[in-house]
Amino acid sequence: MIRETDETGRVIMSPDSSISNNTWHRLVTTEAGDPLLQLTGSFTLVSFSRSLPAITKQLAELAGQPGLHWDLTTLYQLDYAGAAVLWRAWGRQRPVHLLLRPEQERMFRRLEKAAPLPQKPGRIWFLPISLLGEQFLRLLDHLAGMIALAGQVVLDGLYLLGHPHRIPFREISASLYRTGAQALGITAVVGFLIGIVLSYLTSEQLHLFGADIYIVNILGMSVIRELGPMLAAILVAGRSGSAMTAQLGVMRVTEELDALTVMGIPHSMRLVLPKIIGLGIALPLIVLWTSAVALLGGLVAAELQIGLSIHYALTVLPDTVPIANLWLGLGKGVVCGMTIALIACHFGLRIKPNTESLGAGTTSSVVTSITAVILIDAIFAVAFSHIGIRVVG
């Protein structure tokens, strides 16, 4: 083997032709006779643009040689892309013998602290049962969080009863305006169209049996007792509930919630309680408005379809539909409104400071709110099945 000495006093080992043609490294020997690989040139992302696969393959072959010393001090440039290439060639651990400059040492320390790549999960037996259990535990976690938030809101409400000067009237008024007044347009349009559809379909069927007069009974009971509260609650859950969750989520992303905590302002009293009170007041009014517009649309369609007089329908409506159905619908509005606000605030406060969590939290809030509205309606239907319904016998 031919040897020669370079300007640093190291003995250069004459490499074979396959390595001597490369410009990014040279193989020498130390004074103790151990092989030393000196990397030269630039190990940067730009320099790897064309030759990265070949360099990666050669580095892996060199890293497999036992007892090889690595010298990176002769590199002209080294960025994190080049350091990552070397790190992977070494099997994500430093060689036993490695010479580095101070700035290179900092790079590899950061690579050592970096999180490892996620391992490919192995085969999980009973995967459907595992996923079901995971979802069930997540449901219990959210349910516990909502109960805790509701308890905190109750305590804040009791505190405000003893200190009325601290009641956030301005926040409650703002919540009433956003969730109530600004929702009148969309609820009126949807309610009017639903009333027209319901009246048109039922009047056609009743006309076949000569029972046109009973369109008032069907419209009154279905709209006032069920459709009005359900339509209003679902629209509010999609419109106002998502807005509440997004508002609290943005406050989390912009660290406004942390600023309120530092200033000693409780989130539940200044952010959650006004929204629950505001929506609890606004939704029954929206239910009343939606039911009235839906009835109007249904009666207009009935007059156009079968010639039923609107004046006559309004005259007999109080006799065919007991007033208890109206109070039942308004009660649903109160319960659904407070539940929607509680769910929206719960998911809003759980959003993490990133945009992905903001979108996922808002979606979960709307889906959970609509599910809760349907569940509440079913509970009301079973619990109050004997109220407001006349039985002919």
Disulfide bonds with the S-S distance in Angstrom:
none
